[in-house]
Amino acid sequence: MKVRDLLSGPERWTKGEWSRDKEGMATCSDAVCWCLTGAIFHCYKDKDFPEICEKIHNEGIDNLMQWNDAPERKFEEVKELVERLDI
């Protein structure tokens, strides 16, 4: 599974936690939505995580969690980055 499949719509994306359950509580096991960092880790685990983080860094994003959680960040920007990086 790729991140673009996991973050298939804005309802599947979150800020402030790696993942949340259907009630909006932070979780690892019953997640229905993920921040970009959480989605990358969920899809790629340790195997490709550093490589993908390097791709993101090459896009000029030094801190992915801060970028994802920025108040002005919109799902469309996350989706565009994920599509551009083919992750």
Beta strands, then each sheet from edge to edge (+ up, - down):
strand 1: 19-20
strand 2: 33-34
sheet 1: 1+ 2-
end
